[in-house]
Amino acid sequence: MSHCWQSNTVEQQQAITQTTQGYFNDEYTKNKLDLKEGFDFRHTPNPGLPDDHSDNYDPQGVNRRPEVQHEFRETNQRYFREMSRVAFRLLEVFAMGLGLPHNALHHLFQPSHTSFLRLNCYPVRQDAPPDGLGISPHKD
């Protein structure tokens, strides 16, 4: 168990291992294992229902979060809503900069969008090489 997800046991981490959303520690950059762990999550269409309820599925999958960490789920949802609000505000600024009505681009991202958020953690690793990086050099 790493320092990143201290309240999760190895079994809990494996239970939420990423299919499309959830915990991961096996990401590669340029064929080299990254020295990081992460957790991906997305919008929950029906937050009053469990993550794995059929009404919360979409083509991007379903969130996989620890069942025992209710506050973690609520915090993820609240953060995602706030980041979506900021993103739509930026979208409005872009539209106005193009001489369009402020909400001219909203229809491209509503009622749903495929965005997700990622929490990255770079734990101290005893097996890391002295010059090791959390992620290999790359260009996005």
C-alpha positions in Angstrom: 0.0 0.0 0.0 1.4 3.4 -0.9 1.3 6.7 0.8 -1.0 8.0 -1.8 -4.0 6.0 -0.8 -3.3 5.2 2.8 -6.8 4.3 3.8 -7.1 1.7 1.1 -5.9 -1.9 1.5 -4.3 -3.7 -1.4 -7.5 -5.6 -1.8 -9.5 -2.4 -1.9 -7.1 -0.9 -4.5 -7.5 -4.1 -6.6 -11.3 -3.9 -6.3 -11.3 -0.5 -7.9 -8.5 -1.1 -10.4 -9.1 0.8 -13.5 -11.2 -0.5 -16.4 -11.9 3.0 -17.7 -12.0 4.8 -14.3 -10.5 4.1 -10.9 -7.1 3.3 -9.4 -4.0 2.5 -11.5 -0.3 2.0 -11.0 0.7 0.4 -14.3 1.0 3.2 -16.8 3.9 3.4 -19.2 5.5 6.3 -21.0 7.8 5.4 -23.9 7.8 1.7 -22.9 9.0 2.6 -19.4 6.9 2.1 -16.2 6.0 5.4 -14.7 6.8 5.7 -11.0 3.3 7.0 -10.1 -0.1 5.9 -9.0 -3.3 7.5 -10.1 -7.0 7.7 -9.8 -9.3 8.7 -12.7 -13.0 9.7 -12.2 -15.7 11.3 -14.3 -19.1 12.9 -13.9 -21.7 10.8 -12.1 -25.0 11.4 -14.0 -27.1 10.2 -11.0 -25.1 10.9 -7.8 -27.9 9.6 -5.6 -27.4 6.1 -7.0 -24.4 3.8 -6.5 -21.5 4.3 -9.0 -22.2 0.8 -10.6 -25.9 1.4 -11.1 -27.0 1.0 -14.7 -28.2 4.7 -14.8 -24.6 5.8 -14.1 -23.1 3.9 -17.1 -22.1 5.6 -20.3 -19.8 4.8 -23.2 -16.9 6.0 -21.1 -17.6 3.4 -18.4 -18.4 3.9 -14.7 -16.6 5.3 -11.8 -14.9 2.7 -9.5 -14.4 4.2 -6.1 -13.9 2.6 -2.7 -17.3 1.9 -1.2 -16.0 2.6 2.3 -14.9 6.1 1.5 -18.2 8.1 1.1 -16.4 11.4 1.7 -14.0 10.6 -1.1 -16.9 10.0 -3.5 -18.7 13.3 -2.4 -15.4 15.3 -2.8 -14.8 13.8 -6.3 -18.3 14.7 -7.4 -18.1 18.2 -5.9 -14.7 18.9 -7.5 -15.8 17.6 -10.9 -18.9 19.9 -10.8 -16.8 22.9 -9.9 -14.2 22.1 -12.7 -17.1 21.7 -15.2 -18.4 25.1 -14.1 -15.0 26.7 -14.7 -14.7 24.9 -18.0 -18.1 26.2 -19.2 -17.2 29.7 -18.1 -14.0 29.5 -20.2 -16.0 28.1 -23.1 -18.2 31.2 -22.9 -15.2 33.5 -22.9 -13.9 31.7 -26.0 -17.2 32.0 -27.7 -17.4 35.8 -27.0 -13.8 36.1 -28.2 -15.0 34.6 -31.5 -17.8 37.1 -31.7 -20.5 34.5 -30.8 -23.2 34.6 -28.1 -21.7 33.5 -24.8 -23.5 30.1 -24.8 -23.0 29.3 -28.5 -20.7 26.4 -27.8 -22.6 24.8 -24.9 -24.5 22.4 -27.1 -21.3 20.7 -28.0 -20.8 19.6 -24.4 -24.3 19.1 -23.1 -26.1 17.3 -21.8 -23.1 15.2 -21.2 -19.4 15.3 -22.0 -16.6 12.7 -21.8 -14.2 14.6 -19.6 -12.5 12.9 -16.7 -10.2 14.1 -13.9 -7.0 12.4 -12.8 -5.4 12.4 -9.4 -1.7 11.7 -9.7 0.6 10.6 -6.9 4.3 10.1 -7.0 5.1 8.1 -3.9 8.6 7.7 -2.5 10.0 4.5 -4.0 13.0 2.6 -2.5 13.5 0.8 -5.9 13.6 4.0 -7.9 16.8 4.8 -9.7 18.7 7.9 -8.4 17.8 9.8 -11.6 14.3 8.3 -11.9 11.4 10.4 -12.7 7.7 9.9 -11.8 7.0 9.9 -15.5 9.4 9.5 -18.4 10.2 12.6 -20.5 7.5 13.1 -23.1 5.6 15.6 -25.1 1.9 16.0 -25.0 
